[in-house]
Amino acid sequence: MGRSWGHVVRQLTDAEIDHYDRWDERCAVSPKCQDQATHLTAYDYVTGRAGRVTDSRRRACTPHAEKFAAKHGIEIAPAPEFEPKRDRGIIAAEVDSFDEPLARVKLERSGRSWVLTEYGGNGFTISGTVWLDRVPAETALEDVLPHAEAELALRRRYVITRPWALSHRIADTFVERAERTPAWADVPWVFTIGEDSAGYGRAVWRAIGLLDEQFKPEVWALGTTGIDLDRAIRTTNTMLAEHWELGEWTRRDNTATTKGRARVR
């Protein structure tokens, strides 16, 4: 056996082709090839003196996919009926913005600053911290609580689910995603589709979902290439269909807005 094995090639799903097209990700077999990606090639191989096994997965145009199949004596497999579960699929990766809720948060003073420590899962594993840099260290604990709640909403879209438990200069409470709480569950989100260049150096289409101004929004990047408002709306509807119920879009110039709610999960 050579230093590579397990060669496979398959057609991309329509969703994968659309994703790569929107992001101008062409055939990756050759730097000079700018043809549309229509297939995926993959194989395992040994690299380095240590004999480490790794894998190669590349987008390929139809001619390069056919050459790959002929070289290794294999058939080109059809696109899977559903998106591959190995990587949770292209669309799944684009919309998977809801992480697991935090179990609790602890507020305490650390040095000359107040800090929120986030505990996820079992309530004991630290999953992150939020520093309240704008709150003076000498501020009384009770007066820090409103600032802590505002930061949790703005940075994480969390609301507290029970009163803070105060002990000396430490406070802790349990939190939940706002949209999963009775107070916000029935409040519609406002969705906006538009184009900007922030962070990419060129125009990128985005869909933004906002529950309320006090909360962190959800942002979905739609792509940079070959997109107009019609395609942006179609892409958003497809990407969010599993987790959101969206209304009819209202267009204005080069933007569109609608309201929607998260599906119960």
C-alpha positions in Angstrom: 0.0 0.0 0.0 1.2 3.5 -0.9 1.3 6.4 1.4 -2.3 7.3 0.6 -5.4 5.3 0.6 -9.2 5.4 1.0 -9.7 7.6 -2.0 -13.3 8.7 -2.6 -15.0 11.4 -4.6 -18.7 12.4 -4.5 -20.9 15.0 -5.9 -21.8 18.0 -3.7 -25.3 18.6 -2.5 -27.2 21.5 -3.9 -26.8 23.3 -0.6 -23.0 22.8 -0.6 -22.7 24.0 -4.2 -24.8 27.1 -3.3 -22.7 27.7 -0.2 -19.4 27.6 -2.0 -20.7 29.7 -4.8 -21.9 32.4 -2.4 -18.5 32.6 -0.9 -16.6 32.4 -4.2 -14.9 29.2 -3.1 -13.9 27.5 -6.4 -12.2 24.3 -7.3 -9.3 23.7 -4.8 -7.4 21.0 -6.7 -5.3 23.6 -8.7 -4.6 27.2 -7.8 -5.2 28.1 -11.4 -8.6 26.5 -11.6 -11.4 28.9 -11.1 -14.3 26.6 -12.1 -17.3 26.1 -9.9 -16.9 23.4 -7.1 -19.2 20.5 -7.9 -17.5 17.6 -6.1 -15.6 16.6 -3.0 -12.5 14.5 -3.0 -11.0 12.8 0.1 -8.3 10.4 1.1 -6.1 9.5 4.0 -2.3 9.7 3.9 0.9 9.4 6.0 3.0 12.5 6.4 6.3 13.2 8.2 8.9 10.9 9.7 6.6 10.2 12.6 4.1 8.6 10.2 1.2 10.7 11.3 -2.0 9.8 9.5 -4.1 12.7 8.3 -6.7 13.3 5.7 -7.2 15.5 2.7 -10.6 16.9 1.7 -10.8 19.2 -1.3 -13.5 20.9 -3.4 -13.2 19.9 -7.0 -14.8 21.0 -10.3 -16.3 18.3 -12.6 -13.2 17.8 -14.8 -10.8 17.5 -11.8 -13.2 15.1 -10.1 -13.4 12.9 -13.1 -9.6 12.9 -13.4 -9.3 12.0 -9.7 -11.7 9.1 -10.1 -9.9 7.8 -13.2 -6.5 8.0 -11.5 -7.6 6.0 -8.5 -9.9 3.6 -10.4 -13.0 4.6 -8.4 -16.6 5.6 -9.2 -18.0 9.1 -8.5 -20.6 8.7 -5.8 -23.8 10.7 -6.0 -24.5 13.6 -3.6 -25.9 12.3 -0.3 -29.6 12.7 0.2 -29.0 14.7 3.4 -26.0 16.8 4.4 -23.1 14.7 5.7 -23.3 14.2 9.4 -19.5 14.1 9.8 -19.2 17.9 9.7 -22.9 18.5 10.5 -23.3 19.8 7.0 -22.6 23.2 5.4 -26.0 24.7 6.3 -26.0 23.3 9.8 -22.6 25.0 10.4 -24.0 28.3 9.1 -27.1 28.4 11.4 -25.7 26.6 14.5 -25.5 29.8 16.6 -27.4 28.6 19.6 -25.1 27.1 22.2 -26.1 25.4 25.4 -27.5 27.6 28.1 -25.3 28.5 31.0 -26.2 26.9 34.3 -25.1 29.8 36.5 -22.9 32.9 36.8 -20.9 34.2 39.7 -20.1 37.9 40.3 -17.1 38.8 42.4 -14.4 41.4 42.7 -11.0 40.4 41.3 -8.2 42.9 42.0 -9.4 46.3 40.9 -12.3 45.0 38.8 -15.6 43.2 39.0 -15.8 40.0 37.0 -18.6 37.6 36.0 -17.6 33.9 35.8 -19.8 31.8 33.6 -20.4 28.1 34.4 -21.8 25.8 31.8 -23.1 22.3 31.6 -23.0 20.9 35.1 -22.8 24.3 36.8 -19.2 23.8 37.9 -17.1 24.0 34.7 -16.0 27.5 33.8 -17.0 28.4 30.3 -16.0 32.1 30.2 -15.6 35.4 32.0 -17.0 38.9 31.5 -15.0 41.8 33.0 -17.1 44.8 34.1 -14.3 47.3 33.3 -16.6 50.3 33.5 -17.7 49.6 37.1 -15.4 50.9 39.8 -14.0 48.3 42.1 -15.2 50.2 45.1 -18.9 50.0 44.0 -21.1 48.2 46.4 -22.1 44.6 45.4 -25.8 45.4 45.3 -25.1 48.3 42.9 -23.0 46.2 40.6 -25.9 43.7 39.9 -27.7 45.9 37.3 -24.5 46.4 35.4 -23.9 42.6 35.5 -27.4 41.9 34.2 -26.9 44.4 31.4 -23.6 42.9 30.3 -25.1 39.4 30.3 -27.9 40.6 28.1 -25.7 42.5 25.7 -22.8 40.0 25.4 -24.6 36.7 25.8 -28.4 37.4 25.5 -28.9 35.9 28.9 -31.4 36.9 31.6 -31.4 35.8 35.2 -34.0 33.2 36.2 -33.9 33.7 39.9 -32.8 36.4 42.4 -29.1 36.8 43.1 -27.8 35.0 46.1 -25.5 37.4 48.0 -22.7 36.2 50.3 -20.1 38.7 51.5 -18.7 40.2 48.2 -19.9 37.4 46.0 -23.2 37.0 44.2 -24.4 34.2 42.0 -27.5 33.3 40.1 -28.9 31.0 37.3 -29.3 32.3 33.8 -31.1 31.3 30.5 -31.3 32.5 27.0 -33.8 35.3 26.8 -35.9 33.7 24.1 -36.3 30.5 26.2 -37.8 32.4 29.1 -41.6 33.1 29.6 -41.0 36.8 29.5 -39.5 36.8 26.0 -40.6 33.5 24.4 -43.6 35.1 22.6 -41.8 38.3 21.6 -41.1 38.4 17.8 -37.6 39.0 16.5 -36.9 41.6 13.9 -34.8 40.2 11.0 -32.9 42.5 8.6 -31.0 41.5 5.4 -28.5 43.9 4.0 -25.0 44.4 2.6 -21.9 45.8 4.3 -18.1 45.4 4.2 -17.3 45.2 7.9 -14.5 42.7 8.6 -14.2 41.4 5.0 -12.7 44.2 3.0 -15.4 43.7 0.4 -19.2 43.7 0.4 -20.8 40.8 2.3 -24.5 40.1 2.7 -25.8 39.4 6.2 -29.0 38.5 8.0 -29.4 39.9 11.5 -32.0 38.8 14.0 -32.7 41.1 17.0 -35.0 40.2 19.9 -34.5 43.6 21.6 -32.0 46.4 21.7 -30.7 45.3 25.1 -29.7 41.8 23.8 -26.9 40.5 21.6 -28.2 39.9 18.1 -27.8 36.8 16.0 -25.8 37.4 12.8 -25.6 35.1 9.8 -23.2 35.8 7.0 -24.8 35.0 3.6 -21.9 35.4 1.2 -20.0 37.8 -1.0 -20.4 36.7 -4.6 -23.3 36.7 -7.1 -25.8 37.8 -4.5 -28.7 40.2 -4.9 -31.6 40.9 -2.5 -33.7 38.1 -4.0 -31.0 35.5 -3.5 -30.2 36.8 0.0 -33.8 36.4 1.0 -34.0 32.9 -0.4 -30.7 31.9 1.3 -31.9 33.3 4.6 -35.2 31.4 4.4 -33.4 28.2 3.6 -30.7 28.6 6.3 -33.2 29.5 9.1 -36.1 27.2 8.1 -35.3 24.5 10.7 -35.0 26.8 13.7 -37.1 29.9 12.8 -40.6 30.8 11.6 -40.2 33.8 9.4 -42.9 36.1 8.0 -43.1 37.8 4.7 -40.2 40.1 3.8 -40.7 43.8 3.3 -38.2 45.3 0.8 -36.8 48.8 0.9 -34.0 49.8 -1.5 -31.4 47.1 -1.0 -32.6 45.8 2.3 -35.4 43.6 3.6 -37.0 43.1 7.0 -39.5 40.7 8.5 -40.5 39.3 11.9 -40.1 35.8 13.2 -39.9 33.5 16.2 -37.6 30.7 17.2 -39.2 27.3 16.9 -39.7 25.4 20.2 -36.7 23.1 20.8 
